[in-house]
Amino acid sequence: MEAQIKEWQDRAAKLTPLNLKAIEAPLAELDAHLTLRSHIVGYGLTDADVTVWKTLRDNRVAHAYIKQNLMVNLTRWFKYIEEAYPEQSALAHRPAKKAAAADEKKGDEGNYDIGLQDVENGVVTRFPPEPSGYLHIGHAKAALLNDYFAHKKYQGTLILRFDDTNPSKEKQEFQDSIIEDLALMGIKPDKTTHTSDYFQELYEYCIQLIKEGNAYADDTEQEQMRKERMDGIASKRRDASVEENLAHFEEMTKATEEGTRWCIRAKLSVDDPNKALRDPVVYRCNPQEHHRTGATWKAYPTYDFCCPIVDSLEGVTHALRTTEYKDRDAQYQWFIKALKLRGVHNWDFARMNFIRTLLSKRKLTKLVDAGLVWGWDDPRMPTVRGIRRRGMTIPALQEFILKQGPSKNIVNLDWTTFWATNKKYIDPIAGRYTAVESTDKVPVKIIGFAHPGPYTEEKPLHAKNADVGMKKVTFSSEVLLDQEDAQSFAQDEEITLMNWGNAIVRKISHSINPVNLLKSDKTPITGLELELHLQGDVKKTAKKVTWLSTAQDLVPVELVDFDFLITKDKLGEEDKFEDFITPKTEFRTEAVADQNVAKLKVDDIIQFDRKGFFRVDRAFQHGKPAVLFQIPTGKSK
């Protein structure tokens, strides 16, 4: 990678002349290179991006050319670097007043000047996922924000720490997927650790709490303990002696029958108004083997106990986490003080909430286990892999999240803006293809076809981006149309066959079999005759329709669209999500597509004219249709 970065830094010199003819070829090379990329090298910002971006911005001729949007990939990349990495793309000679004015326009949204304390002494942040599931977009926000403050705002350090303290839920599979998804999002932690690396130290700190009278062993039944905490009632075990508490903890670490009944609770408060301070549990017994430490440990620390201790031990300066932890900040700081640890600052930001969406790993796990989805990468799931499988691009995900910023304001986001952001990235590079629905497709006879037989022309896959490539378009006297389009035609109406020209409807044939009635109760059209009128003005026709020549190897495809998994925009605390599962969320349509679709590969993103954007989930194989998932674009249906 270093060699590639050096190559592009050297190539940046060709972009310095104040002469468009001199830089046009290097700009075209860069535009082609960025066709399917968000960064010049790799998946994250490198010195290649910084050097090239600043060279272009310093060159008034190049900058003016880029602003004309004549090279869509270059313009997209240029704007993305400017918005996503403002610190790196800032120019020293820019007037301070202009920068301030830009910040004022942004308002609270996306404002990263949040006044973190003691940043002059260095910034170390951490992202501590539990390896008990796949990353969802809520995790993605936490990861990107911690990465932003560590690497882009303050040039500090980011730690990826796996909070692996519950062997009943955790798997190596989940850990591996988290590492892969973070890399895909351009997040490169400076070091990767595990809470399990500190099990010995955490055990010793628990002993310290017990010996200093700040923790006790408790065997109160779970429901009873929960009720006592809610009602502010002290546990009957709260005043047990240090010796008794140590003895019970020893039984817990051996996972004896007696030990499995007990837990360790910190002695903070019985009735504090902040219920997070009411003697939280810090250790639990669990005989199950751990995926990293095996059978070495039988008792495991809780997340709330681990976080402040390991944060302090690892040198974390700022624990950035969502506002759902706000009530536990006081608890966090209590552990720091009680154990005489190095201090860590807390900062809370709003979690991501979306309408009709579950962002609880526990609930998402239930959906997977119950078979309501295909798995963690199901396109209906709000996991990073799920939304990618639906067609979300990583640059769009990064842009959307970073624009939310570290604000504390909690909002219930609509998916509209999310997918509209994605459209900006896929529209300039998605090739255009044609598909006709198989059900009741209409055979059409073309009158006035002036050629002795079918013929094929090479046409651009994208009218505004020649770099996307070319496709074959076959013309013939027999074509297919969608039933819905045919139903809209009137006798002798002039319509436009897209990418061909105008035609006049001369004959409409209907089925007389009532069994074939459409859902709309309209009699199916079984055939059309259209007379070419290529001299007609396409601007004057009300209907522009897609069509497919039958004189080509049509490709069978299955077009799949999805609905929300949840029927209610926002579930209340009393709502059981199982009561709001959408009965049917998967909709499949069989269709035939033009011959060019046979060459598409998995993950290719395309547009079927007048049908929308799609991602290829399964490429065409002889005997098996291609399967494409419809990508939302932010527009209401």
C-alpha positions as CSV (number, residue, x, y, z in Angstrom):
1,M,0.0,0.0,0.0
2,E,2.9,2.4,0.8
3,A,4.1,2.1,-2.8
4,Q,0.7,2.8,-4.2
5,I,0.4,5.9,-1.9
6,K,3.8,7.1,-3.1
7,E,2.8,6.6,-6.7
8,W,-0.3,8.8,-6.4
9,Q,1.7,11.4,-4.5
10,D,4.1,11.6,-7.3
11,R,1.3,11.6,-9.9
12,A,-0.2,14.7,-8.1
13,A,2.6,16.8,-9.6
14,K,1.0,16.3,-13.1
15,L,-2.1,18.1,-11.7
16,T,-0.3,21.4,-10.8
17,P,-0.2,23.2,-14.2
18,L,-2.6,26.1,-14.6
19,N,-3.6,24.8,-18.0
20,L,-6.6,22.6,-18.6
21,K,-5.1,20.9,-21.6
22,A,-2.1,19.9,-19.6
23,I,-4.1,18.4,-16.7
24,E,-7.1,17.0,-18.7
25,A,-5.5,13.6,-19.3
26,P,-4.3,13.1,-15.6
27,L,-7.8,14.2,-14.5
28,A,-9.4,11.6,-16.7
29,E,-7.1,8.9,-15.4
30,L,-8.0,9.8,-11.8
31,D,-11.8,9.9,-12.7
32,A,-11.5,6.4,-14.2
33,H,-9.6,5.1,-11.2
34,L,-12.3,6.4,-8.9
35,T,-15.2,4.7,-10.8
36,L,-16.0,2.3,-8.0
37,R,-13.8,3.8,-5.3
38,S,-14.3,6.2,-2.4
39,H,-10.5,6.5,-1.7
40,I,-7.6,6.5,-4.0
41,V,-5.8,3.7,-2.2
42,G,-7.5,1.1,0.0
43,Y,-10.7,1.6,2.0
44,G,-9.8,4.6,4.2
45,L,-8.2,8.1,4.0
46,T,-4.5,8.0,3.1
47,D,-1.9,10.5,2.2
48,A,-2.7,9.8,-1.4
49,D,-6.2,11.3,-1.0
50,V,-4.8,14.3,1.0
51,T,-2.0,15.1,-1.4
52,V,-4.2,14.8,-4.5
53,W,-7.1,16.7,-3.0
54,K,-5.0,19.6,-1.8
55,T,-3.2,19.8,-5.2
56,L,-6.5,20.0,-7.0
57,R,-8.0,22.5,-4.6
58,D,-4.8,24.7,-4.8
59,N,-5.1,24.7,-8.6
60,R,-7.8,27.2,-9.5
61,V,-8.2,25.8,-13.1
62,A,-8.6,22.2,-11.8
63,H,-11.0,23.3,-9.1
64,A,-13.2,25.2,-11.5
65,Y,-13.3,22.2,-13.8
66,I,-14.2,19.8,-11.0
67,K,-17.1,22.1,-10.0
68,Q,-18.6,21.8,-13.4
69,N,-19.3,18.1,-12.6
70,L,-18.0,17.0,-16.0
71,M,-16.2,14.0,-14.4
72,V,-18.7,12.6,-12.0
73,N,-16.5,10.1,-10.2
74,L,-13.8,12.8,-9.6
75,T,-16.4,15.3,-8.4
76,R,-18.0,12.8,-6.1
77,W,-14.7,11.9,-4.5
78,F,-13.6,15.5,-4.2
79,K,-16.8,16.5,-2.4
80,Y,-16.7,13.3,-0.2
81,I,-13.1,14.0,1.0
82,E,-14.0,17.6,1.7
83,E,-17.1,16.7,3.8
84,A,-15.9,13.5,5.5
85,Y,-12.4,14.7,6.4
86,P,-12.6,18.4,7.0
87,E,-9.4,18.5,9.0
88,Q,-7.3,16.9,6.4
89,S,-8.8,18.8,3.5
90,A,-8.6,22.2,5.2
91,L,-6.3,24.7,3.3
92,A,-4.0,26.9,5.2
93,H,-4.7,29.9,3.1
94,R,-8.5,29.8,3.5
95,P,-9.7,32.9,5.3
96,A,-10.7,32.0,8.9
97,K,-14.0,34.0,8.6
98,K,-15.2,31.8,5.7
99,A,-14.5,28.6,7.7
100,A,-16.4,30.0,10.7
101,A,-19.3,31.0,8.4
102,A,-19.4,27.4,7.1
103,D,-19.5,26.1,10.6
104,E,-22.4,28.4,11.5
105,K,-24.4,27.1,8.6
106,K,-24.0,23.5,9.7
107,G,-25.5,24.3,13.1
108,D,-25.6,21.5,15.6
109,E,-25.8,18.7,13.0
110,G,-22.4,17.3,12.2
111,N,-20.6,19.8,14.5
112,Y,-17.6,18.1,16.0
113,D,-16.4,21.0,18.1
114,I,-18.0,19.6,21.2
115,G,-15.4,20.8,23.7
116,L,-13.7,17.6,24.8
117,Q,-11.7,18.2,27.9
118,D,-7.9,17.9,28.1
119,V,-7.3,17.1,24.4
120,E,-4.0,18.9,24.5
121,N,-2.6,16.0,26.4
122,G,-3.6,13.5,23.7
123,V,-6.8,11.7,22.8
124,V,-7.3,7.9,23.0
125,T,-10.8,6.6,22.3
126,R,-12.1,3.0,22.1
127,F,-14.8,1.0,20.4
128,P,-15.8,-1.9,22.7
129,P,-18.3,-4.2,20.8
130,E,-19.4,-7.5,22.4
131,P,-18.8,-10.4,19.9
132,S,-22.4,-11.7,20.3
133,G,-23.7,-10.6,16.9
134,Y,-22.9,-8.7,13.7
135,L,-22.4,-4.9,13.7
136,H,-25.6,-2.9,13.1
137,I,-25.8,0.7,12.0
138,G,-26.0,1.9,15.6
139,H,-22.6,0.2,16.2
140,A,-21.3,1.7,13.0
141,K,-22.1,5.2,14.3
142,A,-20.2,4.6,17.5
143,A,-17.3,3.1,15.6
144,L,-17.1,6.0,13.1
145,L,-17.4,8.7,15.7
146,N,-14.7,7.2,17.9
147,D,-12.5,6.8,14.8
148,Y,-13.3,10.4,13.8
149,F,-12.2,11.9,17.1
150,A,-9.2,9.7,17.4
151,H,-7.8,9.9,13.9
152,K,-9.3,12.9,12.1
153,K,-10.0,15.5,14.8
154,Y,-7.1,15.0,17.2
155,Q,-4.6,12.7,15.5
156,G,-4.8,10.3,18.5
157,T,-5.3,6.6,19.1
158,L,-8.3,4.3,18.6
159,I,-8.5,1.0,20.4
160,L,-10.8,-1.8,19.2
161,R,-11.6,-3.8,22.3
162,F,-13.8,-6.8,22.3
163,D,-16.0,-6.9,25.4
164,D,-15.9,-10.7,25.6
165,T,-17.2,-11.3,29.1
166,N,-20.3,-13.5,28.4
167,P,-19.3,-16.9,27.0
168,S,-22.9,-17.9,26.6
169,K,-23.5,-15.5,23.7
170,E,-20.1,-14.9,22.1
171,K,-18.5,-16.6,19.1
172,Q,-15.3,-16.2,17.1
173,E,-17.5,-15.9,14.0
174,F,-19.0,-12.6,15.4
175,Q,-15.6,-11.2,16.3
176,D,-14.2,-12.0,12.8
177,S,-17.2,-10.3,11.2
178,I,-16.8,-7.2,13.3
179,I,-13.1,-6.8,12.2
180,E,-14.1,-7.3,8.6
181,D,-16.9,-4.8,8.7
182,L,-14.8,-2.1,10.4
183,A,-12.1,-2.5,7.8
184,L,-14.7,-2.2,5.1
185,M,-15.8,1.1,6.6
186,G,-12.3,2.4,6.6
187,I,-11.8,2.1,10.3
188,K,-8.3,1.0,11.2
189,P,-7.8,0.7,15.0
190,D,-4.3,1.3,16.3
191,K,-4.5,-1.8,18.4
192,T,-7.0,-4.6,19.1
193,T,-7.5,-6.0,22.6
194,H,-10.0,-8.1,24.5
195,T,-11.5,-7.6,27.9
196,S,-10.5,-11.2,28.5
197,D,-6.9,-10.1,28.4
198,Y,-7.6,-8.4,31.7
199,F,-9.5,-11.2,33.5
200,Q,-6.7,-11.6,36.1
201,E,-6.6,-7.8,36.8
202,L,-10.4,-7.6,37.0
203,Y,-10.5,-10.5,39.4
204,E,-8.0,-8.7,41.6
205,Y,-9.9,-5.4,41.5
206,C,-13.0,-7.3,42.6
207,I,-11.1,-8.7,45.6
208,Q,-10.0,-5.2,46.4
209,L,-13.6,-3.9,46.4
210,I,-14.7,-6.7,48.7
211,K,-11.7,-6.2,51.1
212,E,-12.4,-2.5,51.3
213,G,-16.0,-3.0,52.0
214,N,-17.2,-1.7,48.6
215,A,-18.7,-5.0,47.4
216,Y,-20.6,-8.0,48.7
217,A,-21.8,-11.4,47.6
218,D,-25.5,-11.9,47.1
219,D,-27.7,-14.9,46.4
220,T,-31.0,-13.1,46.1
221,E,-33.2,-14.5,43.3
222,Q,-33.0,-12.4,40.1
223,E,-36.6,-11.2,40.1
224,Q,-36.5,-10.4,43.8
225,M,-33.2,-8.5,43.3
226,R,-34.7,-6.5,40.5
227,K,-37.7,-5.6,42.6
228,E,-35.6,-4.6,45.6
229,R,-33.5,-2.3,43.4
230,M,-36.6,-0.7,41.9
231,D,-38.1,-0.1,45.4
232,G,-34.9,1.0,47.0
233,I,-34.7,-1.9,49.5
234,A,-31.4,-3.2,50.8
235,S,-30.4,-6.8,50.2
236,K,-30.3,-9.0,53.2
237,R,-26.7,-9.9,52.3
238,R,-25.5,-6.2,52.1
239,D,-23.8,-6.2,55.5
240,A,-22.1,-9.6,55.3
241,S,-18.5,-9.7,56.5
242,V,-15.5,-9.5,54.2
243,E,-14.6,-13.1,55.0
244,E,-18.1,-14.3,54.0
245,N,-18.0,-12.4,50.8
246,L,-14.5,-13.6,49.9
247,A,-15.6,-17.2,50.6
248,H,-18.6,-16.9,48.3
249,F,-16.5,-15.3,45.6
250,E,-14.1,-18.2,45.9
251,E,-17.0,-20.7,45.3
252,M,-18.1,-18.6,42.3
253,T,-14.6,-18.9,40.7
254,K,-14.8,-22.7,41.1
255,A,-18.4,-22.8,39.7
256,T,-19.4,-25.2,42.5
257,E,-23.1,-25.9,43.0
258,E,-23.1,-23.3,45.8
259,G,-21.1,-20.8,43.7
260,T,-23.5,-20.8,40.8
261,R,-26.2,-19.3,43.1
262,W,-24.1,-16.2,44.0
263,C,-23.1,-12.9,42.3
264,I,-21.0,-10.0,43.5
265,R,-22.5,-6.5,43.8
266,A,-20.8,-3.2,44.3
267,K,-21.9,-1.3,47.4
268,L,-22.8,2.1,46.0
269,S,-26.3,3.0,47.2
270,V,-29.6,1.4,48.1
271,D,-32.0,4.1,47.1
272,D,-30.2,6.7,45.0
273,P,-32.6,8.4,42.5
274,N,-30.3,7.2,39.8
275,K,-31.1,3.5,39.8
276,A,-27.9,2.7,38.0
277,L,-26.2,3.5,41.3
278,R,-28.3,1.0,43.3
279,D,-25.7,-1.7,44.0
280,P,-25.0,-3.0,40.5
281,V,-23.8,-6.5,39.9
282,V,-20.1,-6.7,39.0
283,Y,-19.4,-10.4,38.8
284,R,-21.5,-13.5,37.8
285,C,-20.8,-17.2,37.8
286,N,-20.9,-19.0,34.4
287,P,-19.4,-22.5,34.1
288,Q,-19.5,-22.4,30.3
289,E,-16.2,-22.4,28.5
290,H,-15.0,-19.1,27.0
291,H,-14.1,-19.0,23.3
292,R,-10.7,-17.5,24.1
293,T,-9.8,-18.5,27.6
294,G,-11.4,-21.9,27.7
295,A,-12.1,-23.3,31.2
296,T,-9.7,-21.0,33.0
297,W,-12.4,-18.8,34.4
298,K,-15.8,-19.7,35.9
299,A,-16.8,-16.2,37.0
300,Y,-17.0,-13.2,34.7
301,P,-17.1,-9.4,35.2
302,T,-20.0,-7.4,33.9
303,Y,-19.6,-4.7,31.2
304,D,-20.3,-1.9,33.7
305,F,-17.4,-3.1,35.9
306,C,-15.0,-3.8,33.1
307,C,-15.3,-0.6,31.2
308,P,-13.9,2.0,33.6
309,I,-11.2,-0.4,34.7
310,V,-9.9,-1.5,31.3
311,D,-10.4,2.0,29.9
312,S,-8.1,3.3,32.6
313,L,-5.5,0.5,32.2
314,E,-5.4,0.9,28.4
315,G,-4.9,4.7,28.5
316,V,-8.3,5.7,27.2
317,T,-8.7,9.4,27.7
318,H,-12.3,9.8,26.4
319,A,-15.0,7.2,26.7
320,L,-17.4,8.2,23.9
321,R,-20.7,6.3,24.0
322,T,-24.4,6.7,23.4
323,T,-26.8,8.6,25.7
324,E,-28.4,5.3,26.9
325,Y,-25.3,5.1,29.1
326,K,-25.7,8.6,30.6
327,D,-27.2,7.3,33.8
328,R,-24.3,5.0,34.2
329,D,-21.7,7.7,33.9
330,A,-21.8,8.3,37.6
331,Q,-21.4,4.6,38.2
332,Y,-18.4,4.6,35.8
333,Q,-16.8,7.4,37.7
334,W,-17.5,5.8,41.1
335,F,-15.4,2.7,40.1
336,I,-12.6,4.9,38.9
337,K,-12.5,6.7,42.3
338,A,-13.1,3.7,44.5
339,L,-10.3,1.7,42.8
340,K,-8.0,4.8,42.7
341,L,-7.6,4.5,38.9
342,R,-6.4,7.1,36.3
343,G,-9.3,9.3,35.3
344,V,-11.2,9.0,32.0
345,H,-13.6,11.5,30.6
346,N,-17.2,10.5,29.6
347,W,-19.0,12.0,26.6
348,D,-22.4,10.9,25.4
349,F,-23.9,11.2,21.9
350,A,-27.3,10.3,20.6
351,R,-27.8,6.7,19.4
352,M,-29.2,6.0,16.0
353,N,-32.9,5.3,16.0
354,F,-34.8,4.5,12.8
355,I,-38.6,4.1,12.3
356,R,-39.9,0.6,12.2
357,T,-36.4,-0.8,13.0
358,L,-35.0,-2.9,15.8
359,L,-31.5,-1.9,16.9
360,S,-31.3,-4.2,19.9
361,K,-28.8,-7.0,19.4
362,R,-30.9,-9.2,21.7
363,K,-34.0,-8.7,19.6
364,L,-32.2,-9.1,16.3
365,T,-30.8,-12.4,17.6
366,K,-34.4,-13.5,18.2
367,L,-35.3,-12.7,14.6
368,V,-32.4,-14.8,13.4
369,D,-33.0,-17.7,15.8
370,A,-36.8,-17.7,14.9
371,G,-36.0,-17.9,11.2
372,L,-37.9,-14.7,10.5
373,V,-34.9,-13.6,8.4
374,W,-32.3,-15.5,6.5
375,G,-29.5,-14.6,8.8
376,W,-27.5,-11.6,10.1
377,D,-26.8,-10.4,6.5
378,D,-30.5,-10.5,5.5
379,P,-31.2,-7.3,3.5
380,R,-34.1,-6.6,5.9
381,M,-31.7,-6.5,8.8
382,P,-30.2,-3.2,10.0
383,T,-26.7,-4.8,10.2
384,V,-23.8,-3.4,8.2
385,R,-23.9,-6.6,6.2
386,G,-27.6,-6.4,5.8
387,I,-27.8,-2.9,4.4
388,R,-24.8,-3.6,2.2
389,R,-26.6,-6.6,0.8
390,R,-29.6,-4.4,0.1
391,G,-27.3,-2.1,-1.9
392,M,-26.0,0.6,0.5
393,T,-22.5,1.7,-0.4
394,I,-19.8,2.3,2.3
395,P,-19.1,5.9,1.3
396,A,-22.8,6.7,1.6
397,L,-23.0,5.0,5.0
398,Q,-19.9,7.0,6.2
399,E,-21.4,10.3,4.9
400,F,-24.8,9.8,6.5
401,I,-23.4,8.9,9.9
402,L,-20.7,11.5,10.0
403,K,-23.4,14.2,9.1
404,Q,-25.4,13.1,12.2
405,G,-22.4,14.1,14.2
406,P,-21.9,13.7,18.0
407,S,-25.1,15.6,18.9
408,K,-26.9,14.6,22.1
409,N,-30.3,15.2,20.5
410,I,-32.2,12.0,20.1
411,V,-34.3,11.7,16.9
412,N,-36.2,8.9,15.3
413,L,-34.7,8.9,11.8
414,D,-36.6,8.1,8.6
415,W,-34.8,5.8,6.1
416,T,-35.6,8.3,3.4
417,T,-32.5,10.4,3.9
418,F,-30.4,7.4,4.4
419,W,-31.2,5.9,1.1
420,A,-31.3,9.3,-0.7
421,T,-27.6,9.7,0.4
422,N,-26.8,6.3,-1.2
423,K,-28.5,7.3,-4.5
424,K,-26.0,10.2,-4.9
425,Y,-23.2,7.6,-5.0
426,I,-24.8,4.9,-7.2
427,D,-26.7,7.0,-9.8
428,P,-23.5,8.3,-11.5
429,I,-22.0,4.8,-11.9
430,A,-24.9,2.3,-12.2
431,G,-25.3,0.9,-15.7
432,R,-28.8,1.1,-17.3
433,Y,-30.5,-2.1,-18.3
434,T,-34.0,-3.2,-19.3
435,A,-36.4,-5.8,-17.8
436,V,-40.0,-6.8,-18.5
437,E,-42.1,-8.6,-16.0
438,S,-42.8,-12.2,-17.1
439,T,-46.4,-12.3,-15.9
440,D,-48.7,-11.3,-18.7
441,K,-45.9,-9.8,-20.7
442,V,-47.2,-8.4,-24.0
443,P,-45.9,-9.5,-27.4
444,V,-45.7,-6.6,-29.8
445,K,-45.5,-6.5,-33.6
446,I,-43.6,-3.5,-34.9
447,I,-45.0,-2.2,-38.2
448,G,-42.6,-0.3,-40.4
449,F,-39.4,-2.0,-39.2
450,A,-37.3,-1.1,-42.2
451,H,-34.6,-3.7,-41.8
452,P,-34.6,-7.2,-43.4
453,G,-34.0,-8.7,-40.0
454,P,-33.0,-8.0,-36.4
455,Y,-29.8,-5.9,-35.8
456,T,-27.7,-4.9,-32.8
457,E,-26.2,-1.5,-31.9
458,E,-23.6,-0.6,-29.2
459,K,-25.1,1.9,-26.8
460,P,-23.6,3.5,-23.6
461,L,-24.6,1.8,-20.4
462,H,-24.9,5.3,-18.8
463,A,-25.8,8.3,-20.9
464,K,-23.9,10.7,-18.7
465,N,-20.8,8.5,-17.9
466,A,-19.0,6.9,-20.7
467,D,-16.6,5.1,-18.3
468,V,-19.4,2.8,-17.2
469,G,-19.1,1.0,-20.6
470,M,-21.2,-0.1,-23.5
471,K,-24.1,-2.5,-24.0
472,K,-25.7,-4.3,-26.9
473,V,-29.2,-3.2,-27.8
474,T,-31.1,-5.4,-30.3
475,F,-33.8,-4.0,-32.6
476,S,-36.4,-6.3,-34.3
477,S,-39.9,-6.4,-35.5
478,E,-41.0,-8.4,-32.4
479,V,-40.6,-7.0,-29.0
480,L,-42.0,-7.4,-25.4
481,L,-43.7,-4.8,-23.2
482,D,-44.9,-4.8,-19.6
483,Q,-48.6,-5.5,-19.2
484,E,-49.0,-2.4,-17.1
485,D,-47.7,-0.1,-19.9
486,A,-49.8,-1.8,-22.5
487,Q,-52.9,-1.3,-20.3
488,S,-52.3,2.5,-20.4
489,F,-52.4,2.8,-24.2
490,A,-55.3,4.1,-26.2
491,Q,-56.1,3.3,-29.8
492,D,-53.9,5.5,-32.2
493,E,-52.0,7.1,-29.3
494,E,-48.4,8.1,-30.0
495,I,-46.0,6.8,-27.5
496,T,-42.2,6.6,-27.2
497,L,-40.1,3.4,-27.2
498,M,-37.2,4.5,-25.0
499,N,-33.8,4.6,-26.8
500,W,-35.5,3.9,-30.1
501,G,-38.2,6.5,-31.1
502,N,-41.9,7.1,-31.3
503,A,-44.6,4.6,-32.4
504,I,-48.3,4.8,-32.9
505,V,-50.7,2.2,-31.3
506,R,-52.5,0.6,-34.2
507,K,-54.0,-2.5,-32.7
508,I,-54.8,-3.8,-29.2
509,S,-55.7,-7.4,-28.6
510,H,-57.4,-8.6,-25.4
511,S,-57.9,-12.0,-23.8
512,I,-61.5,-13.2,-23.6
513,N,-60.7,-15.8,-20.9
514,P,-62.1,-14.5,-17.6
515,V,-59.7,-16.7,-15.7
516,N,-56.9,-14.5,-16.9
517,L,-58.3,-11.3,-15.4
518,L,-55.7,-9.1,-13.8
519,K,-55.8,-8.1,-10.1
520,S,-57.1,-4.8,-11.3
521,D,-60.0,-6.5,-13.0
522,K,-58.8,-5.3,-16.4
523,T,-58.9,-7.8,-19.2
524,P,-55.2,-8.7,-20.0
525,I,-53.8,-7.4,-23.2
526,T,-52.5,-10.3,-25.3
527,G,-50.9,-8.4,-28.1
528,L,-50.1,-5.0,-29.7
529,E,-49.3,-3.7,-33.1
530,L,-47.2,-0.5,-33.0
531,E,-46.3,1.5,-36.1
532,L,-42.9,3.2,-36.0
533,H,-43.0,6.9,-36.3
534,L,-39.3,7.7,-35.8
535,Q,-39.7,11.3,-37.0
536,G,-42.1,12.0,-34.1
537,D,-41.1,14.3,-31.3
538,V,-40.3,12.4,-28.2
539,K,-40.8,15.5,-26.1
540,K,-44.5,15.6,-27.0
541,T,-45.4,12.1,-25.9
542,A,-46.9,11.4,-22.4
543,K,-45.7,7.8,-22.2
544,K,-42.1,6.6,-22.5
545,V,-41.9,2.8,-22.2
546,T,-39.2,0.2,-22.0
547,W,-39.2,-2.8,-24.4
548,L,-37.2,-5.8,-25.2
549,S,-36.5,-7.4,-28.5
550,T,-37.2,-11.1,-28.6
551,A,-34.3,-11.6,-31.1
552,Q,-31.8,-11.8,-28.3
553,D,-31.0,-14.3,-25.5
554,L,-33.3,-12.9,-22.9
555,V,-32.0,-13.4,-19.3
556,P,-34.5,-14.7,-16.7
557,V,-34.3,-12.6,-13.5
558,E,-36.0,-12.4,-10.2
559,L,-36.5,-9.0,-8.8
560,V,-36.9,-8.9,-5.0
561,D,-38.2,-6.0,-2.9
562,F,-38.6,-5.9,0.9
563,D,-40.8,-4.2,3.5
564,F,-40.0,-3.2,7.1
565,L,-39.8,-6.1,9.6
566,I,-41.8,-4.0,12.1
567,T,-45.3,-2.5,11.6
568,K,-45.0,0.3,14.1
569,D,-42.8,3.4,13.7
570,K,-41.6,3.5,17.3
571,L,-42.2,0.7,19.8
572,G,-43.0,1.8,23.3
573,E,-41.4,0.3,26.4
574,E,-44.5,-1.7,27.1
575,D,-44.6,-3.1,23.5
576,K,-43.5,-6.6,22.7
577,F,-41.8,-6.5,19.4
578,E,-43.1,-10.0,18.6
579,D,-46.6,-8.4,18.4
580,F,-45.6,-6.0,15.7
581,I,-43.9,-8.3,13.1
582,T,-44.9,-7.5,9.6
583,P,-46.6,-10.7,8.2
584,K,-45.1,-10.5,4.7
585,T,-41.9,-8.6,4.0
586,E,-40.5,-10.3,0.9
587,F,-41.9,-9.6,-2.6
588,R,-40.6,-11.5,-5.7
589,T,-41.3,-10.6,-9.3
590,E,-40.2,-12.8,-12.2
591,A,-39.0,-11.0,-15.3
592,V,-36.8,-11.2,-18.4
593,A,-33.9,-8.9,-19.0
594,D,-31.7,-7.8,-21.9
595,Q,-28.8,-10.0,-23.0
596,N,-26.2,-7.8,-21.2
597,V,-27.5,-8.8,-17.8
598,A,-25.9,-12.3,-18.3
599,K,-22.5,-10.7,-17.7
600,L,-23.3,-9.1,-14.3
601,K,-21.5,-10.3,-11.2
602,V,-22.6,-10.5,-7.6
603,D,-22.6,-7.1,-5.9
604,D,-22.9,-5.2,-9.2
605,I,-25.3,-2.3,-8.8
606,I,-27.4,-1.4,-11.8
607,Q,-30.6,0.4,-12.8
608,F,-33.4,-1.2,-14.7
609,D,-35.0,1.7,-16.6
610,R,-38.2,2.8,-15.0
611,K,-38.0,0.1,-12.4
612,G,-35.3,1.4,-10.1
613,F,-31.8,0.5,-8.8
614,F,-30.9,-3.1,-8.0
615,R,-27.9,-5.0,-6.5
616,V,-27.1,-8.4,-7.9
617,D,-27.3,-11.0,-5.2
618,R,-27.0,-14.0,-7.4
619,A,-25.5,-13.8,-10.9
620,F,-27.2,-15.5,-13.8
621,Q,-26.3,-19.2,-14.3
622,H,-27.8,-21.4,-17.0
623,G,-30.9,-23.0,-15.4
624,K,-30.9,-20.4,-12.6
625,P,-32.2,-16.8,-13.0
626,A,-30.2,-13.9,-11.7
627,V,-31.6,-12.6,-8.4
628,L,-31.5,-8.8,-7.9
629,F,-32.5,-6.9,-4.7
630,Q,-34.2,-3.5,-5.2
631,I,-32.4,-0.6,-3.6
632,P,-34.5,2.1,-2.0
633,T,-33.7,5.6,-3.2
634,G,-35.4,7.7,-0.6
635,K,-38.6,8.3,-2.6
636,S,-42.0,7.3,-1.2
637,K,-43.7,4.5,-3.2
